[in-house]
Amino acid sequence: MWVMSPDIIEIIDQKTGEPITNTDIKKGDEVSVIGMKASHEIFRQPEGLEVLGPKHFGFDTNYVPIEELMK
């Protein structure tokens, strides 16, 4: 399983600590990827998952909270 929306997946530059969008990553960049719990509990409710869950983005999988994946 993978960390998925609505939980937060952040890519940061290892040297500066600045966030990087996936469109700005270049071959050779040194980055770290951090996963965090969704910022608001509403995003994890059925209404929130309708607009931010993996199925909304076309993935055929049910949402699994990051803390469950990290056990």
Sequence and secondary structure as in RCSB ss.txt:
>XXXX:A:sequence
MWVMSPDIIEIIDQKTGEPITNTDIKKGDEVSVIGMKASHEIFRQPEGLEVLGPKHFGFDTNYVPIEELMK
>XXXX:A:secstr
    TTSEEEEEETTT  B  GGG  TT  EEEEEE  SSGGGGSHHHHHHHSGGGGT  S    HHHHT 
